[in-house]
């Protein structure tokens, strides 16, 4: 599959400490690459990006990580670590959907929903989740349909699927799709909330071709979305995305051309592989 997807969380600082915490409290977790600006890690096998870029934005619980653990003691230790300096939205206890579940925003602003599951459960262990709140409550169903249709159009039929269909009704408590191989949950949050979607939490999509970049970009900004700089956009539902060609990551990893390529990137909204490659060629 050409497309890839992972959640990205914007931090003021403290990315190294965050990575050390997450990889110590969650099994099967590791650092893939380390800072100083971008940290890539896996939490129970799910790729996650941390962007340490100062106080412009802050991660928030509208984009959170559903972490499913099969050991209650491990879950409680992870919960205690995440609650230190954080804010609890739903206490750790038995709920109708799980014998042990809690939702917390940790001290860094990242939302975690921890749930106890059977050891035999073969479902994904970490699921990024989008919660549609306030004026966007009730739009989860439309977002799921739009995202799965778009990713299937751009990446082919294997790039998108509805895994857990939304139940009937205007408000969707929980549904799940798979985009570019990554499970993503969606749901509506009735009532008033002091948070919502913004650039502090985004979905990063890696693209192999310019056609994929163009297709996702145009599809996501359609009907009320807006462009931002350097491959960032906000779609009509308020969700932030980074649509990034893998060529950019390759070029930025080459010390000989990284500076000019970065400068070229800063002048673009939608990223253009030809422009980036030309900047690299001129520097060689």
C-alpha positions as CSV (number, residue, x, y, z in Angstrom):
1,X,0.0,0.0,0.0
2,X,1.4,3.4,-1.0
3,X,-0.3,5.5,1.6
4,X,0.5,5.4,5.4
5,X,-1.2,7.2,8.3
6,X,-0.3,8.0,11.9
7,X,-1.4,10.5,14.5
8,X,0.7,13.5,15.3
9,X,0.7,15.5,18.6
10,X,2.2,19.0,19.0
11,X,4.1,19.5,22.2
12,X,5.6,22.7,23.6
13,X,8.6,20.8,25.0
14,X,9.4,17.7,26.9
15,X,9.2,15.3,24.0
16,X,12.1,13.2,25.2
17,X,10.4,12.7,28.6
18,X,7.1,11.9,26.9
19,X,8.7,9.3,24.8
20,X,10.5,7.7,27.7
21,X,7.2,7.6,29.6
22,X,5.1,6.1,26.8
23,X,7.7,3.4,25.9
24,X,8.1,2.4,29.5
25,X,4.4,2.0,30.5
26,X,3.1,0.4,27.3
27,X,4.3,-3.0,26.1
28,X,5.7,-3.5,22.6
29,X,6.7,0.2,22.4
30,X,9.9,1.7,21.0
31,X,11.5,4.8,19.7
32,X,11.9,4.8,15.9
33,X,13.7,8.1,15.5
34,X,14.5,10.9,18.1
35,X,14.2,14.7,17.8
36,X,15.1,17.4,18.2
37,X,11.9,18.5,16.3
38,X,10.2,15.3,15.3
39,X,10.0,12.1,17.4
40,X,8.7,8.9,15.9
41,X,7.7,6.1,18.2
42,X,5.5,3.0,18.3
43,X,3.0,2.5,21.1
44,X,2.0,-1.2,21.1
45,X,3.0,-1.3,17.4
46,X,1.1,1.8,16.3
47,X,3.3,4.5,14.8
48,X,2.9,7.9,16.6
49,X,4.6,11.2,15.9
50,X,5.4,13.9,18.5
51,X,6.2,17.3,17.1
52,X,8.2,19.4,19.6
53,X,7.7,22.9,18.1
54,X,7.0,25.4,20.8
55,X,3.9,27.1,22.2
56,X,2.0,27.8,19.0
57,X,-0.3,24.8,19.5
58,X,-1.0,22.2,22.1
59,X,-2.2,18.6,21.8
60,X,-5.7,18.1,23.1
61,X,-8.2,15.2,23.7
62,X,-10.3,15.7,20.5
63,X,-7.6,13.4,18.9
64,X,-6.8,10.8,21.5
65,X,-5.3,7.3,21.6
66,X,-7.5,4.3,22.5
67,X,-5.0,1.9,24.1
68,X,-6.3,-1.6,24.7
69,X,-4.4,-3.7,27.3
70,X,-5.0,-7.3,28.4
71,X,-3.3,-7.0,31.8
72,X,-5.1,-5.1,34.6
73,X,-2.0,-4.3,36.6
74,X,-0.2,-3.0,33.5
75,X,-3.3,-0.8,32.7
76,X,-3.4,0.6,36.3
77,X,0.3,1.5,36.2
78,X,-0.1,3.2,32.9
79,X,-3.1,5.1,34.2
80,X,-1.3,6.3,37.3
81,X,1.6,7.5,35.2
82,X,-0.7,9.4,32.7
83,X,-2.7,10.9,35.5
84,X,0.3,12.6,37.1
85,X,-0.2,16.3,36.3
86,X,-3.1,15.4,33.9
87,X,-6.8,15.8,33.8
88,X,-9.3,12.9,34.2
89,X,-12.4,13.0,31.9
90,X,-13.8,9.5,32.8
91,X,-12.5,7.7,35.9
92,X,-10.8,4.3,35.7
93,X,-13.6,1.9,36.6
94,X,-16.0,-0.7,35.1
95,X,-18.1,0.7,32.3
96,X,-20.7,-1.1,30.1
97,X,-18.2,-1.5,27.2
98,X,-15.2,-2.6,29.4
99,X,-14.5,-4.1,32.8
100,X,-11.9,-1.4,33.3
101,X,-11.8,1.8,31.3
102,X,-10.7,5.4,31.8
103,X,-10.1,8.5,29.8
104,X,-7.3,11.0,30.8
105,X,-5.5,14.0,29.2
106,X,-1.9,13.7,30.4
107,X,0.3,16.6,31.5
108,X,1.4,17.1,27.8
109,X,-2.2,17.5,26.6
110,X,-2.4,14.1,24.8
111,X,-5.6,12.2,25.4
112,X,-5.5,8.5,26.3
113,X,-8.4,6.1,26.6
114,X,-7.3,2.9,28.3
115,X,-9.5,-0.2,28.2
116,X,-9.0,-3.7,29.5
117,X,-9.6,-6.4,26.8
118,X,-9.2,-10.2,26.8
119,X,-5.8,-11.6,26.0
120,X,-7.3,-13.5,23.1
121,X,-8.7,-10.3,21.6
122,X,-7.0,-10.0,18.2
123,X,-8.1,-6.4,17.5
124,X,-5.8,-3.4,17.2
125,X,-4.0,-2.5,20.5
126,X,-3.9,1.3,19.8
127,X,-6.5,3.2,17.8
128,X,-6.3,6.9,17.2
129,X,-9.7,8.4,17.8
130,X,-11.5,11.6,16.6
131,X,-14.2,13.1,18.9
132,X,-16.6,15.5,17.2
133,X,-17.8,18.0,19.9
134,X,-19.6,21.2,20.4
135,X,-20.8,22.6,17.0
136,X,-19.3,19.6,15.2
137,X,-21.2,17.0,17.3
138,X,-23.3,14.9,14.9
139,X,-20.8,15.0,12.1
140,X,-18.9,11.7,12.9
141,X,-21.0,9.7,10.5
142,X,-20.4,12.1,7.6
143,X,-16.7,12.3,8.3
144,X,-16.4,8.5,8.3
145,X,-18.1,8.2,4.9
146,X,-16.1,11.1,3.4
147,X,-12.7,9.8,4.7
148,X,-13.3,6.2,3.6
149,X,-14.6,7.2,0.2
150,X,-11.7,9.6,-0.4
151,X,-8.9,7.2,0.7
152,X,-10.4,4.5,-1.5
153,X,-10.5,6.8,-4.5
154,X,-6.9,8.0,-4.0
155,X,-5.2,4.8,-2.7
156,X,-7.4,2.1,-4.1
157,X,-10.0,-0.2,-2.4
158,X,-7.5,-1.6,0.1
159,X,-6.7,1.9,1.4
160,X,-10.0,2.3,3.3
161,X,-12.7,0.3,5.0
162,X,-15.4,0.7,7.6
163,X,-14.5,-1.7,10.4
164,X,-17.2,-0.9,12.9
165,X,-20.3,0.7,11.3
166,X,-22.0,3.5,13.1
167,X,-25.3,2.6,14.7
168,X,-28.5,4.2,13.7
169,X,-29.3,7.7,15.0
170,X,-28.0,11.2,14.7
171,X,-25.2,10.8,17.3
172,X,-22.5,8.2,16.8
173,X,-21.1,6.9,20.2
174,X,-18.4,4.9,18.4
175,X,-17.5,3.7,14.9
176,X,-14.2,2.7,13.4
177,X,-12.6,2.8,9.9
178,X,-9.3,1.7,8.5
179,X,-7.4,4.3,6.6
180,X,-4.1,3.4,4.9
181,X,-3.8,0.4,7.1
182,X,-4.4,2.3,10.4
183,X,-7.6,1.9,12.4
184,X,-9.2,5.2,13.3
185,X,-12.2,5.6,15.6
186,X,-14.8,8.3,15.3
187,X,-17.5,9.4,17.6
188,X,-19.7,12.3,18.6
189,X,-19.4,13.9,22.1
190,X,-22.7,15.6,23.1
191,X,-22.7,18.5,25.5
192,X,-20.3,21.4,25.8
193,X,-16.6,20.7,25.9
194,X,-13.6,23.0,26.5
195,X,-11.6,21.4,23.7
196,X,-12.0,20.7,20.0
197,X,-10.1,20.0,16.9
198,X,-7.0,22.1,16.1
199,X,-3.5,21.8,14.8
200,X,-2.3,20.5,18.1
201,X,-3.5,17.1,17.0
202,X,-3.3,16.0,13.3
203,X,-3.3,13.0,11.1
204,X,-0.1,12.6,9.1
205,X,-0.4,10.9,5.8
206,X,2.7,9.7,3.9
207,X,2.3,9.6,0.1
208,X,4.5,8.0,-2.5
209,X,3.3,10.0,-5.5
210,X,2.3,13.6,-6.4
211,X,-1.1,12.2,-7.6
212,X,-1.7,10.9,-4.1
213,X,-0.8,14.2,-2.6
214,X,-3.0,16.1,-5.0
215,X,-6.0,13.7,-4.6
216,X,-6.0,13.8,-0.8
217,X,-5.3,17.5,-0.6
218,X,-8.1,18.5,-2.9
219,X,-10.5,16.0,-1.4
220,X,-9.8,17.2,2.2
221,X,-10.0,20.9,1.6
222,X,-13.2,20.6,-0.5
223,X,-16.5,22.1,0.7
224,X,-15.1,24.3,3.5
225,X,-11.6,23.1,4.3
226,X,-8.6,25.5,4.3
227,X,-5.0,25.3,3.3
228,X,-2.1,25.9,5.6
229,X,1.6,25.9,5.1
230,X,4.1,23.1,4.6
231,X,1.6,20.3,3.8
232,X,-0.9,21.1,6.6
233,X,-4.6,21.6,6.0
234,X,-7.9,21.7,8.0
235,X,-10.8,19.8,6.5
236,X,-14.5,20.8,6.5
237,X,-15.0,18.9,9.8
238,X,-12.2,20.9,11.6
239,X,-9.7,18.0,11.6
240,X,-6.1,18.8,10.8
241,X,-4.1,16.8,8.4
242,X,-0.5,16.7,7.1
243,X,-0.3,15.4,3.6
244,X,3.4,14.7,3.0
245,X,5.3,13.0,0.2
246,X,7.8,10.5,1.4
247,X,10.3,12.2,-1.0
248,X,10.4,15.1,1.5
249,X,11.4,12.8,4.4
250,X,14.1,11.3,2.2
251,X,15.5,14.6,1.1
252,X,15.4,16.1,4.6
253,X,17.5,13.1,5.8
254,X,20.3,14.1,3.4
255,X,22.6,16.7,5.1
256,X,23.8,17.9,1.7
257,X,20.4,19.1,0.6
258,X,18.3,19.3,3.7
259,X,18.7,23.1,4.1
260,X,17.5,24.1,0.6
261,X,14.8,21.5,0.6
262,X,13.5,22.8,4.0
263,X,13.5,26.4,2.6
264,X,11.6,25.3,-0.5
265,X,9.1,23.4,1.7
266,X,8.5,26.6,3.8
267,X,7.3,28.4,0.7
268,X,4.6,25.8,-0.2
269,X,1.1,25.1,1.0
270,X,0.5,21.8,-0.8
271,X,3.8,20.1,-1.1
272,X,5.2,19.6,-4.6
273,X,7.7,16.8,-5.2
274,X,9.1,18.4,-8.3
275,X,9.8,21.7,-6.5
276,X,11.5,19.8,-3.6
277,X,13.6,17.6,-5.9
278,X,14.6,20.7,-7.9
279,X,15.8,22.4,-4.7
280,X,17.8,19.3,-3.8
281,X,19.3,19.1,-7.3
282,X,20.4,22.7,-7.2
283,X,22.2,22.1,-3.9
284,X,24.2,19.1,-5.1
